[in-house]
Amino acid sequence: MDRKTVTAQLRTQFFPVLAAAGFSRSGDVLRRELAGPVVHVVEVQHRARSGVFQVNLGAHLPALGGVAGGATVAVERMREYDCAWRSSVLSGFRNASDSEFAYGATEEQASESVAFLLSEWERQGPAFFDPLADFPDGFRERARASVSTPLHPAHLLTWAKVADLLGEGDLRRDIVEAALPRVPERATALRDDLLALR
């Protein structure tokens, strides 16, 4: 089948579930703003030539500014790749990290593929978004937990910025100190960003 058939199934089965959860749709990108503000993004990306699509997830605190030194994007134009925290709904068709869903060869298969996405969304969507919904308390907890979690130093930089945003200077320094020994030798910009928050 083609993108048009799958998109019709997404409109029938998937998008109404997201709308009921507070997401507003613009094309294949859905966004919701929570108190704080916290922004959640669900973005459907198609690879029509390969006959597959994937559903990417993002969460962001606009007060953090742009991701990776990029420009700050207005909430109504925010995409998944503009978010500080990102993931995908995993299908697991080929392996445990596979995030692609097949269009299928028939309309029935396209419907089944979207139905499978919906079942995975019910399991994976809340698991990603719920811990990134409660501002400031939930974010404070996650920032504290990051100190003892084996995260990449770039992710720790994000949590240090969250601690700074929350006015938690000691926590910010603790996160930076946990991150610095993990910075790869050639990642000088990352090291500089961390030292600036020290």
Beta strands, then each sheet from edge to edge (+ up, - down):
strand 1: 24-26
strand 2: 29-34
strand 3: 38-47
strand 4: 52-60
strand 5: 85-88
strand 6: 101-102
sheet 1: 1+ 2- 3+ 4- 5+
sheet 2: 1+ 2- 3+ 4- 6+
end
